[in-house]
């Protein structure tokens, strides 16, 4: 007998194989903290290969939306459907398909890159150590793999953080200001890795750097007052800053 | 597997953090080793005792006694008190007139005043105990000697009293002999009196008779004198008549014939002695030949003729002469009777005196007998009392001196003879060390985990979130348990505490104690958002646990609620359990074991774990 968990896993595994058909539909997400309504019905869709940038003024709900998408907070209302399946019903299952890259280098500084990778692989139940090695190589951290994470450079730390978020092969990658504090070169390096490894995934990132979104994202969502005020893609993305200023004015 | 993963990660993170390693792992180990070093010896050294004397006390022996751990420092009282306040000396000792060989008197006395700093009460009292013990032994010796001397004197006194008691008994016996003599004398006197009295009374009767006769005789003599006087008058008359008759004769006158006997008969005179009427034949007194008073008076018949006048006159002259003789004789008789009566009276008065003396003597003898009886009774009573007192004091021999000084001998039997102080203190010490380490380690390790950047990612991992606190708990317990093992090894090797002989129980309670306090530390880390607040709270918690840990003061001295809190304190339970296992070989579990204590700690651990999970979850959200 196949357990519900196994069934979900199987279906998602199947969906992982059909990466081209990966879809995400965020619909009517609302969230309040006490009397403060942070999200007032956020809706958007995405498919595999999309790199979506979220922009907005501080307090517009970007972080909250991301936390809902990673499973930190449950949404008050709304759904997040991945390939038609509501992934927010089971937080543990949600976390298996979502990867999260933080802005704070969320790994153990006193572990080496390899140890961090293997630790989180253990948490996610990943047993394929070779893949981890490949991942480290892919992010350019193979050489310093046995160096304590606290001793690697800022850029390496960002890449390590990103690599860790890919340990369990998530289909949805949430990048929360992943390049904060990095210089342009490192930013470029980072995005090079993201594009290489995120191409079969849906990547949603938040950033205060408009130019970064314009340059590296395929779509941009401007959030205002807890809702998507504007969605830009393609060439319109070039006017993101202008639109952003207009939207938040 | 995931727990093992967590375990390995925690070990790496902790042991690669020099701060953690230094403060949470190495420092406690150093502390344990230092404790082993510090408490490995029980010898006290470097003690200074300020001594205030008046110069008359020799403290050589005391100085020798304390030389193994300290020295005596001569001072005056103000210097010593100042030094005590500065903690330059540990004790001030004011001694005076302690008995020594040079100043031993019959009743040697002295005084010792101990002035100690009650801030350092334990050490001070320990020193005092040692010195008191020294002086106590001396004092006991002196007291015993003095008491023996006193008892010896008492024994001598008892001997003397015993001898005097024999004298008293001798006197008693002599008194009884005197009494017997008095009784005999009394009997003799009584017999004499009994013999005397009849004769006395007879003589008294005779005296009375004599007095009567004398009275009668005197009356009779008086009467006779009157008669004689009348007779003389009659004679004188008759002489006158005779003369007249002579004249008559001359003149031839005839006179009647008068019978004198008839005249006497008619006179009604009586014999003064026998009261018989004087008649013609009169005898005074009895008619014996010896009776000087016998006389015969025969009254002649007077011739009635005048011619007989010249014979009458001569008869009258003869009669007058006889009357005069009779008068003289009567007077003489009267005189002799009076004299005899007087002699008799005198003799009888002397006899009266004898009787009086006899009576008085008898009465006095009776009185003396009574007094002797009373005295003997009194002597017997006194003797009996003396016997009683002597009997009660008879047991007071010099050999009792020691018993009198120490009438109630006290024996102090310890439950654990031969146990060193550190062995006795180790259960408490071990519990406290593990409590402090576990509390701080649990708190700091959790703070490190909670505030680590990786915590964000951990919270997004598809695992039950209890994995992290449980993993942390297990890691902390494991590390601290290793430290506990080091502590046990130090105790076994350096402190002489046989921990490994009771390893099972010690390990179990160490584990439980560590678990409880690690969880308390973790709870405080999860509950308080900031590192500073959390560490402060943990330190405060450690202090509270320590204060209510039956360490500062015995739990029995606390108010009721405080006692309840203290008895529920896991530190106290841990101390108790360690003590029971280590010192008395109690079983950790099983019948008569420490099951209640173990399960209490387990209960605490479970409750705390639940609290940690709940609070931790809230914190993540």
Interface residues (C-beta under 8 A of the other chain):
Chain A: X70 X71 X72 X73 X92 X93 X95 X96 X98 X100 X102 X104 X105 X106 X107 X108 X109 X110 X111 X115 X116 X119 X120 X122 X123 X124 X125 X148 X164 X165 X168
Chain B: X1 X2 X5 X8 X9 X12 X13 X16 X17 X452 X453 X454 X455 X456 X457 X458 X459 X460 X461 X462 X463 X621
